[in-house]
Amino acid sequence: MKKSDLLMILEKKFEYLPKREVERTLEKILQFFSSNLSKGNRIEIRDFGTFSTRLRKSRTGRNPSTGEEITINEKFLIHFVPGKKLKNMVNEK
């Protein structure tokens, strides 16, 4: 599902709200998530899951085209752990 698909679904569900307001609200939510994750904060949504960041340490890798060894710097990754209710919903199908 793309962001535009999500917007269309939300616009239909909340048809009493102006489309611009639905779009602005979604943008604010995504911006809030991004901002908090970039600060290293954890986001927990009950029954859905938890978003957090994890540090991947630097390591040695290889350039696939030349085979040359390169150093890959450390970086933060976003980690998601689904909640119990979400796991159950997915596995019901």
C-alpha positions in Angstrom: 0.0 0.0 0.0 1.3 3.4 -0.9 0.8 6.7 0.9 -1.7 7.8 -1.8 -3.7 4.6 -1.3 -3.8 5.2 2.4 -5.0 8.8 1.9 -7.8 7.6 -0.4 -9.0 5.1 2.2 -8.9 7.6 5.0 -10.7 10.2 2.9 -13.5 7.7 2.3 -13.7 6.7 5.9 -13.7 10.3 7.2 -15.8 11.8 4.4 -17.1 14.5 6.8 -13.6 16.0 7.0 -12.1 18.0 4.1 -9.6 16.1 2.1 -6.9 18.6 2.8 -7.4 18.1 6.6 -7.0 14.3 6.2 -3.8 14.8 4.3 -2.4 17.3 6.7 -3.2 15.0 9.7 -1.5 12.0 8.0 1.6 14.2 7.3 1.7 15.3 10.9 1.6 11.7 12.2 4.3 10.6 9.8 6.4 13.6 10.7 6.0 12.9 14.4 7.1 9.3 13.9 10.1 10.3 11.8 11.2 13.0 14.3 11.0 10.7 17.3 12.8 7.8 15.7 15.6 10.1 14.5 16.0 11.3 18.2 16.4 7.6 19.2 13.0 7.4 20.9 10.8 4.3 20.9 7.3 4.4 19.6 4.8 1.8 20.9 1.3 1.5 19.6 -0.7 -0.9 21.7 -2.0 -4.0 19.8 -0.1 -2.9 16.6 3.6 -2.9 17.4 6.8 -1.1 18.5 9.1 1.0 16.3 12.7 1.5 17.6 16.2 2.2 16.2 19.1 -0.2 16.4 22.8 0.5 15.6 24.4 -1.7 13.0 28.2 -1.7 13.7 30.7 -0.9 11.0 32.0 -3.9 9.1 34.0 -5.0 6.1 32.2 -5.7 2.9 32.9 -6.2 -0.8 32.2 -4.1 -3.8 30.1 -6.6 -5.9 31.4 -5.3 -9.2 35.1 -5.2 -8.5 35.4 -7.6 -5.5 37.4 -4.9 -3.6 37.1 -4.8 0.2 35.4 -1.8 1.5 34.5 -0.5 5.0 30.8 0.0 5.6 30.3 2.6 8.3 28.0 2.1 11.3 24.4 3.3 10.9 21.0 3.2 12.6 18.2 1.0 11.3 14.5 1.1 12.0 13.3 -2.0 13.8 9.7 -3.1 14.0 8.2 -5.7 16.4 4.6 -6.5 15.7 2.2 -6.7 18.6 0.3 -9.8 19.7 -3.0 -8.7 18.2 -1.5 -7.8 14.8 0.3 -11.2 14.7 -3.0 -13.0 15.4 -4.9 -11.0 12.7 -2.2 -11.7 10.1 -2.2 -15.4 10.9 -5.9 -15.8 10.8 -6.1 -15.9 7.0 
